[in-house]
C-alpha cells in the first residue's frame, strides 16, 4: 500500500488553533475588537504579528502599550464574545485533518492529545464543532489549567506525564513560533504545519509540511530523527507540571 501510517509507539500532541481548526483569524479579530475600543486600529498583518499564538492577556498588555490606555475591565469577555460571533456554529477542520486523524487513530489508537493555550471549555467546543472531538476524548490539556503558556514547555510536559508517556515518545504538531519553541524546549520532536509552503521553519532544524494528508507518514518517520537542540532544554523536565 502507498498510504503509510504511524508506528504505535508514537504519541502525537496537537496544537488546536491553526493546526486542527482554523480559528486564529477569529481569535485575532476578537482581540482587535477590544483594540478598537481603546482607539487602536490594527491591520490584519499587525494582528497576526502581535497576537498569533499568545496568551490573551499578553495581547491586551501589548495593545495597552501601543494605545497608551488600559483595556476595558471586561476585555476578555468582550474579545471572546466577538470571537464566537466570527466563528459561528460550525468550524471546518483544517484541510486534510479528518483524513490524518482517521489514519493516525488506526495506527496509534488513543495515543493522541491536544495541548493548547486556549481555555478547556473553548478547546472542547471547537473540537466538537469541527466534528473531531471523538479522537481525543478527555485528553485535552489547557495552559489555563497548567498555569503555563507556550513557549513555556510545561504544558507539553504536563500533557505527556498525564498520559503516561515520555517526551521522547512525543511528536508535537504546531504552527506558531511559541508552540514550536515550547515543543523544542520540552525535548519533543516537532512538525511545523505551514499552510503556505513558502513559510520557513520557526526554529532551525524543524521540519515543515504544507499538507495534513502527509502527517501520518511524517509522524511515523519522526522516530528516525533527533529532537532539535534547545538552549532551554535544561529548564524542561517531566516533573514540571502544574
N, C-alpha and C positions, 0 to 999 in steps of 0.2 A: 504494500500500500504506500502511496506517496504521502498520505497525511500522517504527520508524526505527532505523538503526544508526549507528555512529560513523564518522567520516572516517578514512581510512587513515593520516593523518599524526599522529594522536594516539597517545601511548604511555601505557598505563594501569598504574599502580603500585598494587597491592593490599596492604593490611594482611592479616594472617591471622586471628587470633582476634577474633571479633566482627564480621568483615566477610565472610570466606569460609566459616568454620566457627564454630560456637558452642561454644567450649571454655573461655570465660572463667570460668564458674562452677566448672568442674573445676580450672582453674588456681588460682583463689582458694581453693577447698576444700583443695587440696594444701598451699598455704602456710599456711592457717588451721590445718591439722592439726599443723603444726610449732608453731604458736602454742599449741595446747592442751598440748603437751609442755613449754612454757615457763610454763604456768599462765595463759595468756591465752585467754579465750573470747569470740570476736567474732561479732556478728550478721551476717547476710547483707549488710545495708546497710553495716555497718562494713567488711566485706571488700571490697565494691565500691569504697567511697571510698578505702580505704588501698592496695589492690593493683592495681586495673584499669589495664592499660597500662604498669605499671612493671617495671623490672628486678627479678628475684627477690631478688638480694642487697639491693637497696634496701628491699624489703618486710621482709626479715629484720631489717635495721637499724631500721626503724620499730617492729617488734614488740619488739625489744630495748629500745628507749627506753620503750615502754609497759609492758613487763613488768619492767623493771629487772633483766633477766637475759640472758645470752648465749644464742643459739640452739644447738642441738646441733651438734657438729662436722660431722656428715654431714647437715645440714639440707636441703641441696639434693637429695641422693639421696632422702631421706625424702619431700620435697614432690613430686618428680617421680614417684616410685613411687605415691604416693597419688592424684596427678592421673590417671595412666594407669589406675588401678583405677576411678576415677569415669567416665572416658571409655568404657572398654570396647573392643570390637573394631571397632566401626563408628561413624563420625561422619556425621551428616547435614549436608550443606552448608546454609548459611543459605537460608531460603525464597526462591526466585527466582534464586539464584546460578547453578544449572545452566543455566537459560534465558539469563541475562545473558551468561555466558561463551560459550555457543554463538553468540549474536548478535555479540558482540564479536570472537570468533575469525574469523567470516565477514567482518568489516569490517577488522580491523587485523592479522589473522594472528598472528604471533608477537610483536607489539608489546605484550606484557603481561608483568609480572613480579610477584613477591611480595617485599616487604621487611618484615621482622618483627623484633621484639625477642627472639623465641624462637631457640634453637639450631637449626642447619641440619637436624640429624637429626630433630628434632621437627617442624619445618616439613614436611619431605618425608613423614614418617609420617602426619601429619594430613591432608595433601592427598591422599595415596594412599588412606587410609581413607575419605575423603569422595568418592573417585572422580573428582577434578578435577585431579590432578597433570599429566595429559597436556596441559593447556592452557598449562603453564608450562615444562615440560622442566627444564633446568638453570638457568633464570632465577629462582633463589631467593637472596635476599640476607639474611643474618643479622647482627644487631647484634654477635653474638659474634665474627664474622669481621671486621667493620668496626671493632670495638672502639669503637663509638659507639652509644649507645642513645637512642631518642627520649626527649625532644624535641630532641636534637641533630640537625640537618639532615643530617649527614654520611652517614648510612645511605642516605637517599634520593638524595643527590648521587652517592654511590659506585655505587648501582644504575643510575642514569641514565648515568653515564660508562661503566660496564662494558657497557652495552647500546648505546652509541654514539648516545645522544640527549641533547638539551639540556634543562635544567629547563623551558624554555618549551614544550616538546613534551609534557610530562608532566601527566597528570591523576591525582591520588592519591585513592584511596578509603579513607577512615579512619572510625573510630568513637570513638576515645578522645581526650581533650584533649591528651595528649602527642603523639599521632600527628598531629593537626590542626596543632599548633604546629610540629612538625618539617617538615611539608609547606609551611606558610606561610613558615617561615624559609628553606626551600630555594628559594623563589621559584616554586613549582609551584602550579597550580590544584588545589583540593581540594574533594571532595564528601564530606560527612559523612553516613554512614548512621546512621539513628536508628530502631531497631525500634519505639520509642514515638514517634508523631508529635508528641507534646507536648514532646519534648526540644528545648531551644533549641540554637542553634549554639554550639560551644565557643569560637569567636572571631567577633567582629562581622564581618559581610560574607560568612561562609562559607555556602554553600548546603547545606541539609539535605534528605534524602529518606528516606521510610519503606519504599519497596518496591524491591527489587533488579531487578524487572522494568522499571523505568524507567531503569535505569543506562545502557544503550546510547544512549538519546536524550540523557541528561544529559551523557555523555562527548562526544557529537557537538557539543552546544551549548556546551560549556565553552570552546571556542576563541573564542566571542563575548564572553567576559567576561575582565576583567583579574584577575591574581592579587591576593589580599588583601594589602594593605600590611603589612609586618612590621618591627617595630623591630629584629629580629635579622638582617635581610637582609644587612647588611654582613659578618657573620661567615660567611655561607653562600657558597661558591664552588665551581665544578666541580672544582677541584683538591683539595678536602678529602676525599680518600678515605683508607682505612686502608692 
